[in-house]
Structures are given as structure tokens and as C-alpha cells.
Amino acid sequence: MQEIKLIHTADLHLDSLFEYYDAAKRKRRREEILKKLEEIDVLVEKHSVQGILITGDLFDTPNIPAGTWCRVLVFLEKWSQAGTHVYIVPGNHDPSSCYRRKDLPCNVHFFHEAAWSCREDIPGFLVFGFAYDSACSRRRVLSELSCRKSNCFRVGLLHGSVIEGTPWQESYAPISKEDIANSNLHYLALGHYHNYKEYSAGMTRACYPGSPARMSFNEIGERYVLLVSLTENVVKIRPVAVPDRKYLTLEYDMTGGDIAGLYRELDKLQNQELCLRLKLKGFKPEGGELLCEDLRNRYYDSFYYFQIQETYLELTGLEEEVNTVKGLFLKHLREQLQKKGISEEEKKELWYALRYGLAALQGREIP
């Protein structure tokens, strides 16, 4: 069998709301993500791929703006005219209904039905696709795939959640490792998770490429598009990094109240192209509400986006536990903290003792 080379991408979420940005930054960020199609196009030409796999959530909403659709259509037509086949399954953000009235180029193949169907547009290369919808979002549809072993390359496209200890009933379109191993596919192209991860099982290679653009601070690590090559008995997956705007989380422990140190850290990070999330942890200092207000006022224009999360340890209710080990521990440390003449260094040590001691007594991981 001849080698088949593919590009696999997913979860671009074109025209994402980005409600937390102001209007100008929202528009700019949306344009940055649209330009990911140009980066994918460069890879398509560079590697002379025969197929492009898009596994859901190409768009963020079923109501696709006309201008955005026209921009996407330029690339779909270019790839189609070059003889590159494009295979698309819908996701939970862009259901199949939003594509039904779109005129797609001849080599662009969209899987509309909530049932497995198969195409063989390239001799010896079978592509299976399933269009998920809310009516079957709890079904293990990969287990329903009828794919017999043959001399053809077999690739599946699916938007769903591979389960790793998560309760099945809470998962969107659940997929088990057993389902993957029993699929008889050479490669399962997945979409829905925004970070790159491989879930291969048995003889089947299975991957989420992740979103090529960060949508939130939860999307850590490099952004990728996958270059997949199929040769006899071998599936090779090469994650190709694509540049993207940086999102950074700074965790700062406020135990001991070193507010000056926090400002120094933020001053060092100032960058108007950076999205920064500040997570304040430990014990909340006196005047914590005024601190957050001052931070927002001072650093709002110092970053592309600036977010503050307060994740302080809560002492609520502990003061009533006077006859418990926790209550006595808290009472003792409070008395120490209220002593006259205590130095700032001693106070900081006591705050840390309070923090770690409470975590241990409450059976939590030491923070």
C-alpha cells in the first residue's frame, strides 16, 4: 500500500466569544485564530498531504458569521482544487445542522449523520466518521463501529471524551480504551480535548491534537497540529508545534502578607502581549479586597489580559472547634500571633505553621 499522509486538527473554535476581552482585543484574538488556517495550509503544502482531518468544533457556535465562513471556504476550495481531501465531523459547538445549507467543494466531505458511515475517496484508504448530536451524547458509539480488518488503511473521526476514571454519566460522548483497542482502526482522530494527548490502545493509534490556539488558562503546553503518516503496519504521529499567544498562571502565596514581593513579581512579568492569571493562595491578608482592586487598577493595561483568582485557605467554622485538636491548634497559634513584640519573620513562620498544620489536620495535600 502506498503511504498516506494526513494533517489532523480540531477545536479551533473560530469566532469564540472571548467575553473576558475588551472589544478591540476580542477582535484581534479572533483574527489570530483565523490565521491558524494559514499555518495549516503551509503544512499541507510542505508535506504534500493527501487528506486533512478536522474532528469537530471548527466553529464556536452554530450561527457561523458569513464573513468567517467565507474565510474558511477560501482554504477548503484551495485544498479541494489541489486534490487534497478534507474530512470533517461536527462537535458539540458546531452541530451538523450549521453545515447543512453550506455548499462544500467537491473534495470536502462532511459527516452529517449520527451513525457511522464510510468513504473511500482514495483507493485503499477508508475513512469512517460519526456526527455526534445531543440525542446520543451518552452512548459509547465507538463500540458500534463495524470496521473489519482488510488490506485498506482505516481511519476514524470522532468528537468525544476518552474516559480515565471519570463517571460515564458525566462524560460527553464517552470512549473507553477497550473501545479503541477493539475498533480495528489504524488511526482514530479525536476531537474535544484542547490539550494534545495520545490514547492509543491495542493496534490502534488514537490522538487528540488539542486546539491549535489557546482558549483559556487551562490549555497548557505547546499548541499542535498533527502530521500522521500511514505505511504498511506502521502509523507515525508527529506533533508539529504552532506558535500562539502565551497564557501564564502566576501562583503567589500570601501567607505572611508579603504584598511588596507580589508587586515586584508582577512588575517583572509586565508584557502587553501576555495573558496572565494571578492565583492568590495561602491565608488572605488584611485588606485583601482593597489589594485586588489596586492590582486590577495598576496592571489592567500592563497585560493583554489580567485575571485574579483568590484561592485562599478558609478558616470558617474552625474557631468554634475549641474542644478539638484543630480548635486547640488554632487557638494556640492565634495567641502566638497576637503577642506583643513579635517580629515579621516570626509572624511569617507562624502563618506557615498554621497553613501546613491545618492542611495536615484536615487530611488535605500539603499546599
C-alpha positions as CSV (number, residue, x, y, z in Angstrom):
1,M,0.0,0.0,0.0
2,Q,1.2,3.5,-0.8
3,E,2.0,5.9,2.0
4,I,-0.9,8.1,3.1
5,K,0.0,11.5,4.8
6,L,-2.6,13.4,6.8
7,I,-3.0,16.6,8.8
8,H,-5.1,16.3,11.9
9,T,-6.6,19.3,13.7
10,A,-9.6,20.1,15.9
11,D,-11.2,22.6,18.2
12,L,-10.3,25.8,16.5
13,H,-13.5,27.4,17.9
14,L,-13.5,30.1,15.2
15,D,-15.4,33.3,16.4
16,S,-15.1,32.2,20.0
17,L,-16.9,34.8,22.3
18,F,-13.8,35.7,24.4
19,E,-16.2,37.6,26.6
20,Y,-13.4,38.5,29.1
21,Y,-11.5,40.6,26.5
22,D,-12.5,44.2,25.6
23,A,-13.9,44.7,22.1
24,A,-10.6,45.5,20.3
25,K,-8.7,42.6,21.9
26,R,-11.5,40.2,21.2
27,K,-11.5,41.1,17.5
28,R,-7.7,40.8,17.4
29,R,-7.7,37.4,19.1
30,R,-10.4,36.1,16.8
31,E,-8.2,37.1,13.8
32,E,-5.2,35.4,15.3
33,I,-7.1,32.1,15.4
34,L,-8.4,32.5,11.9
35,K,-4.8,32.8,10.8
36,K,-4.2,29.3,12.1
37,L,-5.7,28.2,8.8
38,E,-2.8,29.8,7.0
39,E,-0.4,27.9,9.2
40,I,-2.2,24.6,8.5
41,D,-2.1,25.5,4.8
42,V,1.7,25.9,4.9
43,L,1.9,22.4,6.4
44,V,-0.4,20.9,3.8
45,E,1.8,22.2,1.0
46,K,5.1,21.4,2.7
47,H,4.3,17.8,3.4
48,S,2.1,17.1,0.3
49,V,-0.6,15.5,2.4
50,Q,-3.5,13.6,0.7
51,G,-6.0,14.3,3.5
52,I,-7.0,16.8,6.2
53,L,-8.9,15.6,9.3
54,I,-11.0,18.1,11.3
55,T,-12.6,16.5,14.3
56,G,-15.2,18.9,15.5
57,D,-15.6,22.4,16.9
58,L,-14.1,24.1,13.9
59,F,-16.6,26.9,14.8
60,D,-17.5,28.0,18.3
61,T,-21.2,28.5,17.5
62,P,-23.9,27.1,15.2
63,N,-24.5,30.6,13.9
64,I,-21.5,31.0,11.7
65,P,-21.0,34.6,10.6
66,A,-20.9,35.0,6.8
67,G,-17.5,36.6,6.9
68,T,-15.9,33.8,8.9
69,W,-17.4,31.2,6.6
70,C,-16.1,32.9,3.5
71,R,-12.6,33.0,5.1
72,V,-12.8,29.2,5.8
73,L,-14.2,28.5,2.4
74,V,-11.1,30.0,0.7
75,F,-8.9,27.3,2.2
76,L,-11.4,24.5,1.6
77,E,-11.6,25.4,-2.1
78,K,-7.8,25.7,-2.3
79,W,-7.3,22.3,-0.8
80,S,-10.1,20.7,-2.8
81,Q,-8.7,22.1,-6.1
82,A,-5.2,20.7,-5.2
83,G,-6.8,17.3,-4.9
84,T,-6.5,17.2,-1.1
85,H,-9.5,15.5,0.6
86,V,-10.9,17.3,3.7
87,Y,-12.9,15.2,6.2
88,I,-15.0,17.0,8.8
89,V,-17.1,15.8,11.7
90,P,-19.2,18.2,13.8
91,G,-18.6,18.8,17.5
92,N,-20.8,19.9,20.4
93,H,-20.2,23.6,19.5
94,D,-20.8,23.3,15.7
95,P,-23.5,20.6,15.2
96,S,-24.2,19.2,11.7
97,S,-27.2,21.5,11.3
98,C,-25.0,24.5,10.9
99,Y,-23.3,22.9,7.8
100,R,-26.4,21.6,6.0
101,R,-27.1,24.7,3.9
102,K,-23.4,25.3,3.1
103,D,-22.1,24.5,-0.4
104,L,-19.0,22.5,0.1
105,P,-16.3,22.0,-2.5
106,C,-16.2,18.6,-4.2
107,N,-13.3,17.1,-2.2
108,V,-14.6,18.3,1.2
109,H,-16.5,15.6,2.9
110,F,-18.8,16.3,5.9
111,F,-20.2,13.5,8.0
112,H,-23.8,14.6,8.7
113,E,-25.4,11.6,10.3
114,A,-25.4,10.4,13.9
115,A,-24.4,6.9,12.7
116,W,-21.1,5.5,11.3
117,S,-20.6,5.9,7.6
118,C,-17.5,5.2,5.4
119,R,-15.9,6.8,2.4
120,E,-13.2,5.6,0.1
121,D,-12.1,8.6,-1.9
122,I,-8.5,7.5,-2.1
123,P,-8.1,3.8,-3.3
124,G,-7.1,1.7,-0.3
125,F,-7.9,4.4,2.3
126,L,-11.2,4.0,4.3
127,V,-12.4,7.0,6.3
128,F,-15.1,6.4,9.0
129,G,-17.0,9.3,10.5
130,F,-19.7,9.8,13.1
131,A,-21.7,13.1,13.6
132,Y,-22.4,13.4,17.2
133,D,-25.5,15.2,18.4
134,S,-27.1,15.7,21.9
135,A,-29.5,12.8,21.4
136,C,-26.7,10.3,21.6
137,S,-24.2,12.2,23.7
138,R,-24.0,9.4,26.4
139,R,-23.7,6.5,24.0
140,R,-20.4,4.6,23.5
141,V,-20.7,5.0,19.8
142,L,-17.2,3.8,19.0
143,S,-18.2,0.3,20.2
144,E,-20.9,0.5,17.5
145,L,-18.4,0.9,14.7
146,S,-18.4,-2.1,12.3
147,C,-14.9,-2.0,10.8
148,R,-13.5,-5.2,9.6
149,K,-9.8,-5.8,9.1
150,S,-8.8,-5.6,5.5
151,N,-5.9,-4.6,3.2
152,C,-7.0,-0.9,3.4
153,F,-5.8,1.8,5.7
154,R,-8.7,2.5,8.2
155,V,-9.1,5.9,9.9
156,G,-11.9,7.0,12.1
157,L,-13.1,10.6,13.1
158,L,-14.9,11.2,16.3
159,H,-15.6,14.1,18.7
160,G,-15.9,12.8,22.2
161,S,-14.3,12.1,25.6
162,V,-11.9,9.3,26.4
163,I,-12.7,8.1,29.9
164,E,-10.0,7.8,32.5
165,G,-11.7,7.2,35.8
166,T,-14.4,9.8,35.2
167,P,-18.0,8.7,35.8
168,W,-19.5,7.7,32.5
169,Q,-22.8,9.6,33.0
170,E,-20.9,12.9,33.4
171,S,-18.9,12.5,30.2
172,Y,-19.7,13.8,26.7
173,A,-19.6,11.1,24.1
174,P,-17.7,8.5,26.3
175,I,-14.9,6.5,24.7
176,S,-13.1,3.7,26.6
177,K,-9.6,2.4,25.9
178,E,-11.3,-1.0,25.3
179,D,-13.4,0.6,22.5
180,I,-10.3,2.0,20.9
181,A,-8.5,-1.3,21.1
182,N,-11.4,-3.2,19.5
183,S,-12.1,-0.6,16.8
184,N,-9.9,-2.3,14.1
185,L,-8.8,1.2,13.0
186,H,-5.2,2.1,12.2
187,Y,-5.8,5.6,13.5
188,L,-8.6,7.2,15.5
189,A,-8.6,11.0,15.0
190,L,-10.2,12.6,18.1
191,G,-11.5,16.0,19.0
192,H,-13.0,17.7,22.1
193,Y,-10.0,17.9,24.5
194,H,-8.0,21.1,24.0
195,N,-4.5,19.7,25.0
196,Y,-2.6,17.2,22.9
197,K,-2.8,13.7,24.2
198,E,-2.4,10.2,22.9
199,Y,-4.8,7.4,23.9
200,S,-3.6,4.5,21.7
201,A,-4.7,1.0,22.7
202,G,-4.2,-2.4,21.1
203,M,-3.2,-1.9,17.4
204,T,-5.0,1.4,17.1
205,R,-3.2,4.8,17.5
206,A,-5.5,7.5,18.8
207,C,-4.8,11.1,19.4
208,Y,-6.3,14.5,20.4
209,P,-4.3,17.2,18.6
210,G,-5.6,19.8,21.0
211,S,-6.7,23.2,20.0
212,P,-4.0,25.0,17.8
213,A,-4.9,28.2,19.7
214,R,-5.3,28.6,23.5
215,M,-8.9,29.4,24.6
216,S,-8.2,29.7,28.3
217,F,-5.6,29.3,31.0
218,N,-6.4,25.6,31.3
219,E,-4.8,24.9,27.9
220,I,-1.2,24.4,28.9
221,G,1.9,23.4,26.9
222,E,2.6,23.8,23.2
223,R,-0.2,24.1,20.6
224,Y,0.0,21.4,17.9
225,V,-1.3,20.2,14.5
226,L,-0.6,16.5,13.9
227,L,1.2,15.1,10.9
228,V,0.1,11.5,10.5
229,S,1.6,9.0,8.1
230,L,0.3,5.6,7.3
231,T,2.6,3.0,5.8
232,E,2.2,-0.8,5.9
233,N,1.9,-1.9,9.5
234,V,3.2,1.5,10.8
235,V,1.3,4.6,11.9
236,K,3.6,7.6,12.7
237,I,2.3,10.7,14.5
238,R,4.4,13.8,14.6
239,P,3.1,16.8,16.6
240,V,4.0,20.0,14.8
241,A,4.1,23.0,17.1
242,V,2.3,26.1,16.0
243,P,3.0,29.5,17.7
244,D,0.4,31.1,19.8
245,R,-0.2,33.9,22.3
246,K,1.1,32.9,25.7
247,Y,-1.1,32.3,28.7
248,L,0.7,32.2,32.0
249,T,-0.5,31.5,35.6
250,L,1.4,33.0,38.5
251,E,0.7,31.4,41.9
252,Y,1.6,33.6,44.8
253,D,1.4,32.6,48.5
254,M,0.0,35.5,50.6
255,T,0.8,33.7,53.9
256,G,2.9,36.2,55.9
257,G,1.5,39.1,53.8
258,D,4.5,39.9,51.6
259,I,2.5,42.3,49.4
260,A,5.6,44.2,48.2
261,G,7.0,40.9,46.9
262,L,3.9,40.3,44.9
263,Y,4.2,43.7,43.2
264,R,7.8,43.0,42.4
265,E,6.9,39.7,40.7
266,L,4.1,41.4,38.6
267,D,6.4,44.2,37.6
268,K,8.9,41.7,36.2
269,L,6.3,40.0,34.1
270,Q,4.7,43.1,32.5
271,N,4.1,42.4,28.9
272,Q,1.2,43.7,26.8
273,E,1.1,40.6,24.7
274,L,0.8,38.2,27.6
275,C,-2.4,36.8,29.2
276,L,-1.7,36.5,32.9
277,R,-3.8,34.8,35.6
278,L,-2.7,35.6,39.2
279,K,-3.8,32.9,41.7
280,L,-3.5,34.2,45.3
281,K,-3.2,31.4,47.8
282,G,-2.4,30.8,51.4
283,F,-4.1,33.0,54.0
284,K,-5.9,36.1,53.0
285,P,-4.1,39.3,54.2
286,E,-5.9,42.1,55.9
287,G,-7.4,44.4,53.4
288,G,-7.5,41.6,50.7
289,E,-10.4,43.2,48.9
290,L,-8.6,46.5,48.5
291,L,-5.5,44.7,47.4
292,C,-7.3,43.0,44.5
293,E,-8.9,46.4,43.5
294,D,-5.5,48.0,43.4
295,L,-3.9,45.2,41.4
296,R,-6.6,45.4,38.8
297,N,-6.3,49.2,38.5
298,R,-2.5,49.1,38.4
299,Y,-1.9,46.2,36.0
300,Y,-5.0,46.1,33.7
301,D,-3.1,47.8,30.9
302,S,0.2,46.0,31.6
303,F,-1.0,42.7,30.0
304,Y,-3.1,41.6,27.1
305,Y,-5.4,40.2,29.7
306,F,-5.1,40.2,33.5
307,Q,-7.2,37.9,35.7
308,I,-7.1,37.5,39.5
309,Q,-8.3,34.3,41.3
310,E,-8.4,34.1,45.1
311,T,-7.9,30.6,46.3
312,Y,-7.2,31.3,49.9
313,L,-7.4,28.7,52.7
314,E,-10.7,29.1,54.6
315,L,-10.8,29.2,58.4
316,T,-14.6,29.4,58.6
317,G,-16.0,27.4,61.5
318,L,-12.7,26.4,63.0
319,E,-13.0,28.9,65.8
320,E,-16.0,27.0,67.2
321,E,-13.9,23.8,67.5
322,V,-12.5,24.7,70.8
323,N,-12.5,21.2,72.2
324,T,-10.9,19.6,69.2
325,V,-7.2,19.2,68.2
326,K,-7.8,21.6,65.3
327,G,-9.5,24.1,67.6
328,L,-6.7,24.0,70.2
329,F,-4.1,24.2,67.5
330,L,-5.7,27.3,66.0
331,K,-6.2,28.9,69.5
332,H,-2.5,28.4,70.3
333,L,-1.2,29.9,67.1
334,R,-3.6,32.8,67.3
335,E,-2.3,33.6,70.8
336,Q,1.3,33.4,69.5
337,L,0.4,35.8,66.6
338,Q,-1.1,38.3,69.0
339,K,1.9,38.5,71.3
340,K,3.5,42.0,71.6
341,G,6.9,42.5,70.0
342,I,6.6,39.6,67.6
343,S,8.9,40.1,64.6
344,E,7.8,40.0,61.0
345,E,9.9,36.9,60.4
346,E,8.4,35.1,63.4
347,K,4.9,36.1,62.2
348,K,5.6,34.6,58.8
349,E,6.8,31.4,60.3
350,L,3.7,31.1,62.4
351,W,1.4,31.7,59.4
352,Y,3.2,28.9,57.6
353,A,2.8,26.6,60.6
354,L,-0.9,27.5,60.6
355,R,-1.2,26.7,56.9
356,Y,0.6,23.4,56.9
357,G,-0.8,22.3,60.2
358,L,-4.4,22.9,59.1
359,A,-3.8,21.1,55.8
360,A,-2.5,18.1,57.7
361,L,-5.3,18.1,60.3
362,Q,-8.0,18.4,57.6
363,G,-6.4,15.5,55.6
364,R,-5.6,17.7,52.6
365,E,-2.5,17.6,50.5
366,I,0.2,19.9,52.0
367,P,-0.1,23.1,49.8
